[in-house]
Amino acid sequence: MNNEDYILQIQDLKVHFPIRQGILQRTVGYVKAVDGVSLNIRRGETVGLVGESGCGKTTIGRAIVRLNEPTAGRIILNGKDDILQLHGSDLRRLRKKVQIIFQDPYSSLNPSQTVRRLISEVLTVQMGLSAREADERTAELLKQVGLAPIYALRYPHEFSGGQRQRVAIAKAIALQPEFLVCDEAVSALDVSIQSQIINLLMDLKEELGNITYLFISHALNVVEHISDRVAVMYLGKICEFADTEELFNHALHPYTKALLSAIPILSGRKQHERIILQGEVPSAASVPPGCRFHTRCPWAQKRCAEEEPAFRECAPGHWAACHLV
């Protein structure tokens, strides 16, 4: 596959946060939130990114939109622009192409501004629209996400959680981005509302054409429904990556198998033998040697504690990092 077919290429991305102590705030170590992640995302697809809380999923999403500054690595957009090297006006142009939807819409929307101002301000500043054109476009965006245009006069606190997330989505797609990071976009919502937002995102993908999603979540059943391919993260690294159907039916990595075994059994789903992991996830400030999952893996061998497994293609399009595969 040519580089032009990939909208985003993440190459050996590392995001390390310093641990500071004492009056002089000396650096005594680092939290390795993301520790060498490589991931290619095709244009127009939806890639799910899953894993336990604290594994680094959100940090990757925030690094893509430059809310977290990476320690090392490259993030190539459209085969040419390294997002991490953009500054000033170039970085502002990036905002038109790459947007993010946060987990908590209330904290991402200014409570002192009406929805009209929240969205129209983006359109006037970034798109150069007049006030009248911005108002008309705001009304169109609200209808597109399932809200009445009259809601433009309301403040964020006057909406329900699901409605606020719709407003956040309208704001995110206002600039017609090519790539959209959905960071736990439905996890704070009721189950019934989750399905509505998921269906909205899928409908928008058809309406907007070639938009690409990175869908970050810990809910595997939601990820299975919306994603074309799924990447599984553990302690700062991707341990498995494959097409959705392939991963859910033929998982290779022990950690992925354990996650899948915890999904409630629904009609038509193959039942997995329940795997209960022992112990806690190690600290990202003190990553164990060898395979970082070996401290909890039921099938770990001596080699697993000494040698880090390579992330390799074990079957066509199916990648995993495990000595036992």
Secondary structure, DSSP 8 states (H G I E B T S, - for coil): --GGGEEEEEEEEEEEEEEEETTTTEEEEEEEEEEEEEEEEETT-EEEEE-STTSSHHHHHHHHTTSS--SEEEEEETTTEEGGG--HHHHHHHHHHEEEE-S-HHHHS-TTS-HHHHHHHHHHHHS---HHHHHHHHHHHHHHTT--GGGGGS-GGGS-HHHHHHHHHHHHHTT--SEEEEESTTTTS-HHHHHHHHHHHHHHHHHHSS-EEEEE-S-HHHHHHH-SEEEEEETTEEEEEEEHHHHHHS--SHHHHHHHHTS---TT----------S----TTS--SSSTTTTT-TT--HHHHHS----EEEETTEEE--TT-
